[in-house]
Amino acid sequence: MSDANETAAAAETARGSRRRLGFWVLVGVLAASGVAMAFIVLFGLAESQAFSLTWRIFVADVYLIASLAAQHEWLKRTIWIGTAVSFLLGVLVTFWPDDDYYLDSSVDYENLQRAPFGVLNDVDAATHIMLVALVVLGFLSLGYRYLRDERVLRIIYIATFVAGLAAAGTWAIEALAQSWLDTPVQLGILILALTAAAIVIIAALVQRKAWKDREAAIPDRAALGSGVVGARLDDPELRALVRRYVDEYLEERGR
């Protein structure tokens, strides 16, 4: 193995070690915050700032762990940024000196105006709505590798993302505006998103089985590389197979 190959292999190993370390750190924080919340509740402090802050640490950690399932780098980074924003908003809400939701709660409902604390609460809620949608899409992206070669399924996969984000966006806007949007439109978009997601899940499961069946029918990769199977290098099927393996390897490296 050349020096360049050894350096690349060492760098890849180091990245893998950092990922594993980061994962276990997140798991440790999740466990610690969960235990802390349990003790805070046992001591009757469920309404305290300590519980609110610990709960927000717990939820942020869940988002970060769930983001590891995302198969698209842009999606993973978006969840990270959204988690940071939601956590900062949560800290502001937790330690905001005035916890009145409305400026004057004695006036008629039509004349109620939100106080700064109420606005922060609603922005925080809208952020969590979008984050939950992104996390769900991150789990759906696990099936992308089995759908990307089918044009129709790839279009449905993209439509799932568009409809999912649109549905979450309408509910987030409602949380911010404090007024009902066109409910049938919201529910219609949500149903479209759920329908597309169901198709993606079912198709991914079917395609995964077909993919594994094809893998089982293909000779060992090492045997292909050493020429044990005696395949001709100019065989179109062999070239297509090698090209697919190279594409998968490059995609794995790019995640």
MIMIDO-285910 format. One record per residue (C-alpha): residue in one letter; x, y, z. Coordinates in steps of 0.2 Angstrom, whole numbers, plus 2048, in hexadecimal, padded with zeros to 3 digits. Layout:
N
AXYZ
...
end
This chain:
255
M800800800
S8078117FB
D80A81F808
A7FB829800
N7EF81A803
E7F6817814
T7F3829819
A7E1829811
A7DD81981B
A7E482082B
A7D9830829
E7CA826825
T7CD81B835
A7CF82B83F
R7BF832839
G7B682283D
S7BD82384F
R7B7835851
R7A683084B
R7A5822857
L7AB82D865
G79F83A861
F79182E861
W795827872
V797838879
L78583C873
V77E82C87A
G78783088B
V77F84288B
L76E83A887
A76F82E895
A77583B8A2
S76884889D
G75A83A89E
V7608358AF
A7618478B5
M74F84A8AF
A74983B8B8
F7518418C9
I74A8538C6
V73984C8C4
L73A8418D3
F73F8508DE
G72F8598D8
L7388668CD
A7308628BC
E72B8748BA
S73D87B8BE
Q74A8838B3
A7558748B6
F7488688AF
S7458738A0
L75887589C
T75B86289E
W74C85E893
R753869885
I764861887
F75C850885
V752855876
A76085D86D
D76B84E870
V75D843869
Y75D84E859
L77084C857
I76F839859
A76183884D
S76A843840
L77783583F
A76B82B835
A769838827
Q771832817
H77384480F
E78084F816
W77685F814
L76885781E
K77385282C
R77B86382D
T76A86C82D
I76486183C
W774866845
I771879841
G75F877846
T76386E856
A76F87C85B
V76388A857
S755880861
F76087E870
L765890871
L75289586F
G74E88887D
V75B890889
L7548A1886
V74389B889
T749892899
F7518A18A0
W7468AF89A
P7438BA8A9
D7308BD8A4
D7268AE8A1
D7168B789C
Y7108B088B
Y7058BF888
L7088D288B
D6F78D4893
S6EC8C4896
S6DD8CE89C
V6D88D588B
D6CD8CC87E
Y6D48BD875
E6D48C7864
N6DF8D586C
L6EC8C9875
Q6FE8CD870
R70C8C1874
A71A8C787F
P72C8C387A
F72C8B3884
G71C8AE87A
V7258B186A
L7358A886F
N729899874
D721899863
V73189A85A
D73888C864
A729881860
A72B88584E
T73D88084E
H73986F856
I72B86C849
M73886E83B
L745864844
V73A855847
A735855834
L748855830
V74C84783B
V73D83D834
L744840822
G75583B829
F74F82A82D
L74682981C
S75682D814
L75D81C819
G75381580A
Y75B8207FE
R7698147F8
Y75B8087F3
L7518147EA
R75D81F7E0
D75F8147D1
E74C8147CE
R7478257C6
V7348247CC
L73981F7DD
R74682D7DE
I73983A7D9
I72D8347E6
Y73C8347F3
I73F8477EF
A72C84A7EF
T72C843801
F739850806
V73085E7FE
A71F859805
G726855817
L72F866818
A71F86F811
A71486681E
A72086A82C
G72287C826
T70F87F826
W70D879838
A71D88383D
I716893835
E70589083F
A70F88F84F
L7188A084B
A7088A9844
Q6FD8A2852
S6EF8A1845
W6E889283C
L6ED89182A
D6E288881E
T6E0877828
P6DA86D819
V6EA872810
Q6F586E81E
L6ED85D820
G6EE85A80E
I70185E80D
L70485381C
I6FA844814
L704846804
A71484680E
L70F836818
T70982D808
A71A831800
A72382B80F
A71981B810
I71E8187FD
V73081B801
I731810810
I728801807
A7328047F7
A742805800
L73E7F4809
V73A7EC7F9
Q7497F37F0
R7547EE7FE
K74F7DC7FD
A7527DC7EA
W7637E57ED
K7687D87F9
D7637CA7ED
R76E7D27E0
E77C7D37EC
A77B7C17F0
A77B7BC7DE
I78B7C67DB
P79C7BD7DE
D7A77C37EC
R7AE7D47E9
A7BF7CF7ED
A7BE7C07E1
L7B97CC7D4
G7C87D77D7
S7D47C97D7
G7CD7C17C7
V7C87B17CF
V7B77B07C7
G7C07B27B6
A7B57C17B1
R7BB7CB7A2
L7BF7DD7A5
D7B67E2796
D7A67DA79C
P7987E879C
E7907E07AB
L7A07E07B5
R7A47F27B0
A7937F77B6
L7957EE7C6
V7A67F67C9
R79F8077C5
R7918047D2
Y79D7FF7DF
V7A880E7DC
D79881A7DD
E7938127ED
Y7A48147F5
L7A58267EF
E79482A7F6
E799822807
R7A982C808
G79E83C804
R79283A812
end
